[in-house]
Amino acid sequence: MRIVHIITRLIIGGAQENTLLSCEGQHNHGHEVTLITGPAIGPEGSLLERARSYGYRVEVIEQMRRSILPLQDWRTYGWLIDRLRAISPDIVHTHSSKAGIIGRWAAHRAHRGKIVHTIHGLSFTSSRWRAVNEAYKFLERQAAPITDKIVCVADSMRDQSLASRIGRFGQYTTIYSGMETAAFVDSVRTRQVVRNRLGIADDQIVVGTIARLFYLKGHEDLIQIAPQLCRQFPNLRFLWVGDGLLRAGYERQMEQLGLRDRFILTGMVPPQQVPELVGAMDIVAHPSRREGLARALPQGALAGKPVITYDIDGSKEAVLDGQSGFVLRPFDASRLAIAISTLVADESKRHQFGQTGRDFALARFDTRVMVDALEKLYQELLSGSSCRPNPLQM
């Protein structure tokens, strides 16, 4: 097959890693793959080098940005139409909100390929401004009729989209976001080395978080409950993996609380270092307020760690509540503190939850499972067993 993937930018993030693994797996299957992206601008790091080194075609649209920029967006749309007509793909697969809207309309106008879109996170819940969310909801409703299949990384993405009158049930399919599992499963071998490098003593219990230091990721909740937990457990440490524009503010809060020595901030790390850092943790806490299905949840489970998360979006599809971790009432910091203290105090429960979570995550989130599911979906579309909906029936 001739496949084109389109994504807004290749920063270090879950949607981007999902897209790269899809491209790599399809390239390994012998398909002709092209990845089209905007520049990787921002403090989150870049995956462009990895993409360019793998062997499939990578093209960068310099004018494509995450922000809404009408003139540049119009130029991007025109450029995509020309490129898709030249490439003549069998499948056009878009990712993220901006590229998902512009890319689908460009493919429709170019009359090239079946159109697939993956919802990694809901575009119409991502802004703090209601007007922006409503605008994205309107645009998603308009793009749904020209889309052959909408892929969700969790059933909750489908349910929330349908509740907002975006598309119809038959358009949706859930394919959980795949990841390279072996490094997380094997991270136990590097655990002591990494902990020594980070200055973590053998008797210290580490609660780890893997997320950008950005709005809505829940770091504020961890800072809020840290004084209570640190008084209760003198051997408790917090390990934050990631960087972002809120880092300096968080560090000031830690200093003001007299807890700066209880937090270890790694800053930005390349994706290949994440497994060993997760392996150095004892508990993974991800109190984010908005996600599709956070990769940190299966990553923690694959490394054999109990996972704590709020019950938002697809979180409960990655954690078995009471068996591999805790799925908490959203944004309840007091319950977050109780869940952390429960696991810090009980080593046997940490081990039991970790083993259950690892078995569950291996069956659901392995890259090969995702790539095989996409292969089947594409074949069904091209064989005609799944047809593009008639906009008049939407």
Wavefront OBJ file of the C-alpha trace (Angstrom):
o trace
v 0.000 0.000 0.000
v 0.985 3.627 -0.475
v 0.308 5.319 2.885
v 0.584 8.984 3.913
v 0.520 9.996 7.575
v -0.017 13.673 8.447
v 0.624 15.149 11.897
v 0.947 18.740 13.083
v 4.383 18.444 14.705
v 6.843 15.773 15.809
v 7.562 16.804 19.370
v 8.243 14.177 22.022
v 4.731 13.115 22.955
v 2.294 10.231 22.927
v 0.505 11.014 19.665
v 3.822 11.540 17.919
v 5.351 8.298 19.209
v 2.200 6.435 18.173
v 2.503 7.888 14.664
v 6.188 7.037 14.342
v 5.641 3.450 15.463
v 2.825 3.132 12.924
v 5.094 4.428 10.149
v 7.938 2.142 11.181
v 5.732 -0.935 11.427
v 4.129 -0.280 8.047
v 7.520 0.380 6.477
v 8.705 -2.968 7.882
v 5.680 -4.620 6.260
v 6.877 -3.362 2.880
v 4.433 -0.507 2.372
v 5.449 2.818 0.808
v 5.135 5.253 3.710
v 5.322 9.054 3.691
v 5.128 11.116 6.882
v 4.187 14.785 6.483
v 4.622 17.082 9.489
v 5.150 20.656 10.576
v 8.407 21.660 12.278
v 9.002 20.324 15.809
v 8.836 23.727 17.516
v 8.603 23.977 21.294
v 10.409 22.974 24.502
v 9.149 19.379 24.356
v 11.975 18.073 22.137
v 11.881 16.597 18.639
v 11.375 13.166 17.050
v 12.308 14.343 13.561
v 15.772 12.794 13.648
v 14.350 9.387 14.491
v 11.755 9.685 11.742
v 14.308 10.675 9.107
v 16.682 7.865 10.026
v 14.243 4.978 9.576
v 13.984 4.725 5.798
v 10.544 5.999 4.863
v 9.931 9.449 3.358
v 9.598 12.411 5.727
v 8.450 15.835 4.499
v 8.233 18.993 6.626
v 5.703 21.772 5.923
v 7.426 24.794 7.416
v 4.244 26.885 7.621
v 2.192 24.336 9.599
v 1.837 25.331 13.256
v -0.255 24.122 16.198
v -1.877 27.542 16.619
v -4.740 28.692 14.416
v -3.128 30.909 11.744
v -5.613 31.371 8.876
v -3.176 32.488 6.149
v -0.570 29.832 6.941
v -3.279 27.192 7.371
v -4.682 28.028 3.936
v -1.204 27.694 2.397
v -0.729 24.369 4.190
v -4.043 23.167 2.800
v -3.036 24.066 -0.753
v 0.395 22.477 -0.375
v -1.147 19.260 0.925
v -3.564 19.052 -1.991
v -0.671 19.278 -4.465
v 1.469 16.722 -2.588
v -1.351 14.214 -2.176
v -2.166 14.443 -5.882
v 1.515 13.818 -6.646
v 1.928 10.906 -4.208
v -1.497 9.390 -4.995
v -1.779 7.377 -1.756
v -4.124 4.506 -1.072
v -4.529 5.665 2.543
v -4.301 9.148 4.046
v -4.061 8.835 7.825
v -4.194 12.070 9.850
v -3.269 12.670 13.482
v -3.841 15.549 15.943
v -6.433 18.287 15.672
v -4.879 20.810 13.255
v -3.436 18.264 10.817
v -6.544 16.145 11.219
v -8.829 18.874 9.957
v -6.626 20.377 7.234
v -5.260 16.997 6.121
v -8.656 15.354 5.750
v -10.069 18.218 3.706
v -6.951 18.275 1.523
v -7.256 14.521 0.865
v -10.948 14.952 0.077
v -10.247 17.824 -2.334
v -7.371 15.941 -3.966
v -9.578 12.846 -4.432
v -6.715 10.686 -3.200
v -7.022 7.634 -0.975
v -9.241 6.414 1.799
v -9.247 8.858 4.700
v -8.490 7.689 8.252
v -8.176 9.948 11.291
v -6.891 9.015 14.749
v -8.198 10.813 17.828
v -5.296 10.827 20.308
v -6.989 13.428 22.503
v -10.169 15.402 22.040
v -9.494 18.696 20.264
v -12.680 20.272 21.607
v -11.653 19.872 25.255
v -8.030 20.990 24.946
v -8.391 24.735 25.417
v -9.164 26.745 28.524
v -11.298 28.970 26.287
v -14.826 27.778 25.563
v -14.988 29.590 22.214
v -11.921 27.720 20.954
v -13.374 24.379 22.063
v -16.668 25.125 20.338
v -14.827 26.086 17.150
v -12.964 22.759 17.126
v -16.185 20.881 17.814
v -17.781 22.564 14.790
v -14.780 21.763 12.585
v -14.749 18.123 13.705
v -18.438 17.793 12.853
v -17.747 19.140 9.370
v -14.781 16.814 8.782
v -16.482 13.616 9.986
v -18.631 13.069 6.833
v -15.540 12.980 4.582
v -13.728 10.500 6.842
v -13.829 6.793 6.039
v -12.797 5.633 9.502
v -12.127 7.348 12.812
v -9.635 5.523 15.022
v -9.735 6.153 18.778
v -7.007 5.235 21.252
v -9.745 4.526 23.814
v -13.467 3.807 23.750
v -14.051 6.954 25.796
v -12.825 9.067 22.852
v -15.558 7.542 20.701
v -18.249 8.015 23.321
v -17.406 11.669 23.952
v -17.225 12.402 20.225
v -20.587 10.793 19.552
v -22.099 12.689 22.480
v -20.919 15.869 20.741
v -22.596 14.727 17.495
v -19.338 14.089 15.659
v -19.729 11.282 13.116
v -21.729 8.108 13.608
v -21.072 4.946 15.581
v -20.138 2.800 12.569
v -17.292 5.128 11.627
v -15.418 4.511 14.864
v -12.968 1.796 15.811
v -10.725 1.576 18.866
v -7.055 0.692 18.361
v -5.048 1.145 21.532
v -1.827 3.100 21.176
v 1.088 0.731 20.745
v 4.532 1.013 22.249
v 7.829 -0.801 22.286
v 7.298 -2.996 25.327
v 10.583 -4.895 25.713
v 12.596 -2.004 27.161
v 10.023 -1.387 29.892
v 9.734 -5.056 30.797
v 13.538 -5.361 30.962
v 14.053 -2.131 32.937
v 14.471 -4.093 36.186
v 18.024 -4.869 35.042
v 19.046 -1.201 35.098
v 17.022 -0.156 38.148
v 19.880 0.044 40.670
v 22.271 1.761 38.277
v 19.743 4.454 37.421
v 18.732 5.009 41.041
v 22.379 5.414 42.015
v 22.862 7.952 39.215
v 19.852 9.939 40.444
v 20.971 9.817 44.068
v 18.093 7.599 45.209
v 18.888 5.412 48.225
v 17.875 1.766 48.455
v 15.301 2.402 51.169
v 13.600 5.342 49.430
v 10.196 4.908 47.769
v 9.875 6.811 44.502
v 6.578 8.131 43.116
v 7.223 8.917 39.468
v 5.417 11.090 36.933
v 6.025 11.127 33.169
v 4.535 14.239 31.597
v 5.307 17.661 30.199
v 5.544 20.339 32.875
v 2.529 22.053 31.414
v -1.039 23.041 32.171
v -3.580 20.318 33.050
v -0.956 17.612 33.675
v -1.694 17.507 37.405
v 1.687 18.439 38.850
v -0.053 21.045 41.033
v -1.982 18.274 42.788
v 1.230 16.434 43.607
v 2.804 19.586 45.039
v -0.355 20.224 47.074
v -0.243 16.820 48.785
v 3.555 16.562 49.042
v 3.909 18.191 52.506
v 1.465 15.736 54.083
v 3.014 12.710 52.387
v 6.591 13.751 53.117
v 5.773 14.133 56.823
v 4.161 10.699 56.815
v 6.967 9.007 54.883
v 10.497 10.399 55.425
v 11.802 8.012 52.756
v 9.441 9.280 50.017
v 10.800 10.924 46.864
v 9.104 12.297 43.736
v 10.682 11.767 40.314
v 9.362 13.954 37.497
v 10.337 12.979 33.959
v 9.785 15.753 31.419
v 10.185 19.476 30.966
v 8.074 22.447 30.001
v 7.354 26.121 30.500
v 5.949 25.669 34.043
v 9.134 24.150 35.464
v 10.521 27.306 37.087
v 7.206 27.990 38.837
v 7.010 24.467 40.195
v 10.573 24.666 41.496
v 9.766 27.908 43.324
v 6.806 26.230 45.014
v 8.993 23.312 46.090
v 11.528 25.735 47.580
v 8.829 27.675 49.423
v 7.525 24.434 50.963
v 11.030 23.378 51.974
v 10.700 20.229 49.866
v 13.070 20.855 46.973
v 15.261 17.933 48.066
v 12.254 15.583 47.879
v 11.772 16.188 44.139
v 14.049 14.973 41.351
v 13.422 16.671 38.003
v 15.133 15.034 35.053
v 14.254 17.691 32.491
v 13.788 16.650 28.886
v 15.052 13.144 28.155
v 15.108 11.205 24.868
v 12.340 8.583 24.601
v 14.828 5.724 24.789
v 15.715 6.765 28.358
v 12.128 6.697 29.608
v 12.006 2.911 30.252
v 15.009 2.946 32.573
v 13.616 5.933 34.466
v 10.256 4.201 34.909
v 12.151 1.149 36.117
v 13.737 3.285 38.837
v 10.293 4.213 40.194
v 8.175 2.279 42.691
v 4.805 3.863 41.849
v 3.635 5.786 38.773
v 1.213 8.654 39.447
v -0.452 10.440 36.532
v -3.027 12.940 37.854
v -3.587 14.618 34.498
v -6.802 16.557 33.881
v -7.005 15.905 30.146
v -5.702 13.000 28.062
v -6.682 10.665 25.288
v -5.055 7.651 26.849
v -1.782 8.663 28.478
v 1.153 6.470 27.455
v 2.551 6.851 30.968
v -0.132 4.473 32.256
v 0.784 1.374 30.203
v 4.460 2.324 30.422
v 4.299 2.134 34.194
v 2.375 -1.136 34.044
v 4.833 -2.685 31.580
v 7.659 -1.879 33.997
v 5.761 -3.711 36.734
v 4.730 -0.605 38.673
v 1.330 0.100 40.236
v -0.318 3.062 38.528
v -2.514 5.824 39.967
v -4.634 8.054 37.741
v -7.789 10.139 37.682
v -10.834 8.674 35.942
v -10.707 10.876 32.838
v -10.985 10.027 29.147
v -9.347 6.624 28.502
v -7.500 6.175 31.806
v -9.733 3.372 33.082
v -8.990 1.408 29.898
v -5.300 1.252 30.846
v -5.559 0.573 34.596
v -7.477 -2.211 36.336
v -8.840 -0.377 39.348
v -7.963 -2.188 42.556
v -5.924 -4.779 40.645
v -3.105 -2.969 38.835
v -3.528 0.443 40.429
v -6.135 3.003 41.392
v -8.510 4.970 39.143
v -9.658 7.915 41.245
v -12.515 10.361 41.181
v -11.263 13.207 38.955
v -9.229 15.987 40.518
v -9.640 14.757 44.092
v -6.202 15.450 45.561
v -7.148 14.001 48.939
v -7.926 10.621 47.365
v -4.699 10.879 45.379
v -2.816 11.269 48.661
v -4.598 8.252 50.159
v -3.826 6.089 47.120
v -0.148 7.036 47.185
v 0.167 6.457 50.932
v -1.558 3.072 50.606
v 1.001 1.864 48.078
v 4.017 3.460 49.748
v 3.151 1.591 52.932
v 2.515 -1.807 51.324
v 5.365 -3.385 49.347
v 3.448 -6.622 48.693
v 0.535 -4.701 47.168
v 2.955 -2.787 44.939
v 4.394 -6.061 43.687
v 0.980 -7.686 43.173
v -0.448 -4.693 41.309
v 2.677 -4.419 39.198
v 2.559 -8.019 37.994
v -1.143 -7.823 37.138
v -0.632 -4.576 35.256
v 2.295 -5.922 33.256
v 0.336 -8.927 31.980
v -2.600 -6.688 31.060
v -0.480 -4.070 29.278
v 1.462 -6.627 27.223
v -1.765 -7.983 25.765
v -3.260 -4.559 24.939
v -0.478 -2.064 24.184
v 2.273 -3.832 22.251
v 3.278 -2.085 18.992
v 2.679 -5.236 16.960
v -0.935 -5.377 18.147
v -1.502 -1.787 16.973
v 0.244 -2.187 13.608
v -1.613 -5.414 12.849
v -4.934 -3.743 13.699
v -4.165 -0.823 11.371
v -3.174 -3.247 8.620
v -6.498 -5.038 8.931
v -8.403 -1.740 8.939
v -6.652 -0.466 5.815
v -7.238 -3.738 3.973
v -10.933 -3.640 4.836
v -11.212 -0.081 3.545
v -9.435 -0.866 0.279
v -11.406 -4.051 -0.293
v -14.619 -2.064 -0.027
v -15.943 -3.833 3.070
v -15.965 -0.487 4.879
v -17.113 2.458 2.779
v -16.965 6.199 3.281
v -20.245 7.476 4.739
v -22.598 9.535 2.651
v -22.591 13.086 4.088
v -26.348 13.241 3.463
v -26.839 10.382 5.932
v -24.864 11.997 8.738
l 1 2 3 4 5 6 7 8 9 10 11 12 13 14 15 16 17 18 19 20 21 22 23 24 25 26 27 28 29 30 31 32 33 34 35 36 37 38 39 40 41 42 43 44 45 46 47 48 49 50 51 52 53 54 55 56 57 58 59 60 61 62 63 64 65 66 67 68 69 70 71 72 73 74 75 76 77 78 79 80 81 82 83 84 85 86 87 88 89 90 91 92 93 94 95 96 97 98 99 100 101 102 103 104 105 106 107 108 109 110 111 112 113 114 115 116 117 118 119 120 121 122 123 124 125 126 127 128 129 130 131 132 133 134 135 136 137 138 139 140 141 142 143 144 145 146 147 148 149 150 151 152 153 154 155 156 157 158 159 160 161 162 163 164 165 166 167 168 169 170 171 172 173 174 175 176 177 178 179 180 181 182 183 184 185 186 187 188 189 190 191 192 193 194 195 196 197 198 199 200 201 202 203 204 205 206 207 208 209 210 211 212 213 214 215 216 217 218 219 220 221 222 223 224 225 226 227 228 229 230 231 232 233 234 235 236 237 238 239 240 241 242 243 244 245 246 247 248 249 250 251 252 253 254 255 256 257 258 259 260 261 262 263 264 265 266 267 268 269 270 271 272 273 274 275 276 277 278 279 280 281 282 283 284 285 286 287 288 289 290 291 292 293 294 295 296 297 298 299 300 301 302 303 304 305 306 307 308 309 310 311 312 313 314 315 316 317 318 319 320 321 322 323 324 325 326 327 328 329 330 331 332 333 334 335 336 337 338 339 340 341 342 343 344 345 346 347 348 349 350 351 352 353 354 355 356 357 358 359 360 361 362 363 364 365 366 367 368 369 370 371 372 373 374 375 376 377 378 379 380 381 382 383 384 385 386 387 388 389 390 391 392 393 394
